Amino acid sequence: MTVAQWAAVPANPRQRDTVRHAAKAKRTHLKTPSQEHARVDAALLPGGSLVKLDGHTRALLWESGELEPPTVVAVTVYPVKSMQEAKDLYTHFDGRLALETPRDQVSGALHEAGIDPQSGAIKYGSITSALNRLGTGDIYTLVRAWKRELLLIDSLGIPKNRFPAGFYLAALLLLRNQGESAKDFLLAIASNAGTKTAQGSDAVDMFSRHCAKLVGKKSGEQAINTLAGIVLTLYDGHCKGKRYTRTPPAIDFRTYLGGGVKPP
């Protein structure tokens, strides 16, 4: 197969961030041309079409001229029974050959779900830690199940590293349970739009003050759960117009998992 023909083979739906990995690969393991680089793998679907299992980064760099292309590409073809099997096989190849990281997995899961993230929070945030507390299954299943909420969080325009994972855990649950009414609260937090009076801080300002205390601290499982529970408590207080002089106690975030929590 020629390089052009390989480039034309569709990317796997679970393909990670090719551009980001290409920028690194051309400085590291793909910097020096090798015959091994001309060996790639593809899945053969029942209808006769191919889909890439690896070689996405090489195809991009060969086409752009940033990597010296081989004369031909040797393609090993694996017959599969469905696109799902091709996606599962991709996960095996990418994990084995590219040492896929959690960030890669999230990138691939977002791509598969049709999410083109615009905010740093979704591109680079602590979404994996949050999603893993919301159900069983791999990251691909969880992203599909929470696609609507992820898109709403993405629309808030939160930059990367702005908030710990506990915030995103609470945000996903609030948006699932309360919908658009919770979006205004989360947007106020993202905009740091809280206020403080002689009677104390509103819920948004109290979150900002509490979050400032967490800077530099490790975010283990219990810390994530606690912060999520505090955000859920503050949302209740926000709806009731409460003022705070100290951080309120956290509720158990799992009470929101059933999706049946009523607005305060």
C-alpha positions in Angstrom: 0.0 0.0 0.0 1.3 3.5 -0.8 1.6 6.2 1.9 -1.3 8.1 0.3 -3.5 5.0 0.3 -2.7 4.3 4.0 -3.4 8.0 4.9 -6.8 7.5 3.2 -7.8 4.6 5.5 -10.2 6.0 8.0 -9.0 6.6 11.6 -10.2 4.4 14.3 -13.1 6.0 16.2 -11.1 5.6 19.4 -8.0 7.4 18.1 -6.4 9.7 20.6 -5.1 13.2 20.0 -3.0 12.6 16.9 -1.7 16.1 16.5 -0.5 16.3 20.1 1.2 12.9 19.8 2.7 13.7 16.4 4.4 16.8 17.9 6.1 14.6 20.5 6.8 11.6 18.2 8.7 13.5 15.6 11.2 14.6 18.4 11.5 11.1 19.9 10.8 7.6 18.6 10.0 8.7 15.0 12.8 11.1 14.7 15.1 8.6 12.9 13.5 6.7 10.0 13.3 3.0 10.4 11.9 0.1 8.3 9.7 -0.8 11.3 7.9 2.5 10.8 6.5 1.2 7.5 4.7 -1.6 9.2 1.1 -0.8 10.3 -2.1 -2.6 11.2 -5.7 -2.3 10.1 -9.0 -4.0 10.8 -11.0 -5.5 8.0 -14.7 -4.8 8.5 -17.4 -7.2 7.2 -18.2 -5.0 4.2 -14.6 -5.0 3.0 -13.5 -1.6 4.2 -10.5 -1.0 6.4 -10.0 1.1 9.6 -6.7 1.9 11.2 -5.5 0.1 14.3 -2.3 2.1 14.6 -0.1 4.3 12.4 -2.3 7.4 12.7 0.6 9.6 13.9 2.9 8.3 11.1 0.3 8.9 8.5 -0.1 12.5 9.6 3.6 13.2 9.6 4.2 11.4 6.3 1.5 13.5 4.6 2.7 16.7 6.1 6.3 16.0 5.1 7.5 16.2 8.6 8.6 12.6 8.5 10.4 10.9 5.6 7.9 8.6 4.1 8.7 5.0 3.1 8.2 3.8 -0.5 5.4 1.5 0.5 3.6 0.6 3.7 3.2 -3.0 4.8 -0.3 -3.4 6.3 -1.2 -6.4 8.5 -5.0 -6.9 8.2 -7.1 -8.4 11.0 -10.6 -9.5 10.0 -13.3 -8.3 12.6 -17.0 -8.9 12.9 -18.0 -5.4 13.7 -16.8 -1.8 14.2 -17.0 -2.4 18.0 -14.5 -5.2 17.6 -12.3 -2.9 15.6 -12.5 -0.3 18.4 -11.7 -3.0 21.0 -8.7 -4.2 19.0 -7.5 -0.6 18.6 -7.4 -0.3 22.4 -5.1 -3.4 22.5 -2.8 -2.1 19.8 -2.6 1.5 21.1 -2.0 0.3 24.7 0.7 -2.1 23.6 2.6 0.0 21.1 2.0 3.6 22.3 1.8 3.2 26.0 -1.6 4.9 26.1 -2.0 7.2 29.1 -5.3 8.1 30.9 -5.3 11.4 28.9 -5.0 9.4 25.7 -7.9 7.2 26.7 -10.1 10.2 27.5 -9.1 11.8 24.2 -10.0 8.6 22.3 -13.3 8.3 24.2 -14.3 11.9 23.5 -13.5 11.4 19.8 -15.6 8.2 19.7 -18.5 9.9 21.3 -18.4 12.8 18.8 -17.2 15.4 21.3 -14.7 18.0 20.1 -13.7 19.6 23.3 -13.1 23.4 23.3 -12.3 24.0 26.9 -9.1 23.0 28.8 -11.3 21.4 31.5 -12.5 18.7 29.2 -9.3 18.4 27.1 -6.9 18.3 30.0 -9.0 18.3 33.2 -9.6 15.7 35.9 -12.5 14.1 34.1 -11.3 10.6 34.3 -11.2 10.6 38.1 -14.7 12.1 38.2 -16.2 9.7 35.6 -14.7 6.6 37.3 -16.9 7.3 40.4 -20.1 7.4 38.3 -20.5 3.9 37.2 -18.8 0.7 36.0 -17.2 0.1 32.6 -14.3 1.5 30.7 -13.8 5.2 30.0 -15.4 4.8 26.5 -18.7 3.6 28.0 -18.7 6.3 30.7 -18.0 9.1 28.2 -20.9 8.0 26.1 -23.2 7.7 29.1 -22.3 11.3 30.3 -21.9 12.9 26.9 -24.7 15.5 27.5 -23.2 16.6 30.8 -19.7 16.7 29.4 -20.8 19.0 26.6 -22.5 21.3 29.1 -19.3 21.5 31.2 -17.3 22.1 28.0 -19.6 25.1 27.2 -18.6 26.8 30.5 -15.1 27.4 29.1 -13.2 26.4 32.2 -9.4 26.3 31.6 -7.3 23.3 32.5 -6.1 22.8 36.1 -8.7 25.4 37.3 -10.5 23.0 39.7 -9.9 19.6 41.3 -11.6 16.4 40.2 -14.2 16.7 43.0 -15.7 19.8 41.3 -16.2 17.9 38.0 -17.7 15.0 39.9 -20.3 17.3 41.4 -20.8 19.2 38.2 -21.7 16.0 36.3 -24.2 15.0 38.9 -25.8 18.4 39.2 -26.2 18.7 35.4 -27.7 15.2 35.2 -30.1 15.8 38.1 -30.9 19.5 37.8 -30.1 20.3 34.1 -29.9 23.9 33.0 -30.8 25.2 36.4 -27.4 23.9 37.7 -25.5 25.4 34.8 -26.0 29.0 36.1 -24.5 28.0 39.4 -21.5 26.3 37.8 -21.0 29.2 35.4 -20.9 31.5 38.4 -18.2 29.4 40.0 -16.2 29.3 36.8 -16.5 33.1 36.5 -15.6 33.5 40.2 -18.8 35.6 40.5 -19.4 35.0 44.2 -20.0 37.8 46.8 -19.3 38.4 50.5 -21.3 40.7 52.8 -21.4 41.3 56.5 -23.7 38.2 56.7 -21.1 36.0 55.1 -20.2 34.5 51.7 -22.7 33.3 49.2 -22.3 29.7 48.0 -20.2 30.6 45.0 -17.8 32.7 47.1 -17.6 30.1 49.8 -16.6 27.5 47.1 -13.8 29.8 45.9 -12.5 30.3 49.4 -12.6 26.6 50.2 -11.0 25.7 46.9 -8.1 28.1 47.5 -7.3 26.1 50.6 -6.8 23.0 48.5 -4.1 24.4 46.3 -1.0 22.2 46.5 -2.7 19.4 48.4 -3.0 15.9 47.1 -6.4 14.9 45.7 -6.9 11.3 46.8 -10.2 9.4 46.6 -11.6 10.7 49.8 -10.6 14.3 49.0 -12.4 14.0 45.7 -15.6 12.6 47.3 -15.5 15.3 50.0 -15.2 18.2 47.6 -18.0 16.8 45.4 -20.2 16.6 48.5 -19.4 20.2 49.5 -20.3 21.5 46.1 -23.6 19.6 46.2 -24.3 21.1 49.7 -23.4 24.6 48.4 -25.7 24.2 45.4 -28.6 23.6 47.8 -27.6 26.7 49.7 -27.3 28.7 46.5 -30.9 27.8 45.6 -32.0 28.9 49.1 -30.0 32.1 49.1 -27.9 31.0 52.1 -24.8 32.8 53.4 -21.8 31.0 55.0 -19.1 32.0 57.4 -17.4 28.6 57.1 -17.3 25.6 54.7 -20.5 23.6 55.1 -20.4 19.8 55.6 -20.3 17.5 52.6 -23.2 15.3 51.7 -22.6 11.8 50.2 -22.4 12.4 46.4 -23.8 8.9 45.9 -27.2 10.1 46.9 -27.3 11.9 43.5 -26.3 8.8 41.5 -29.9 7.6 41.0 -30.8 10.7 39.1 -33.9 11.3 41.2 -32.8 14.2 43.4 -35.4 16.9 43.3 -34.6 20.6 43.1 -34.2 22.3 46.5 
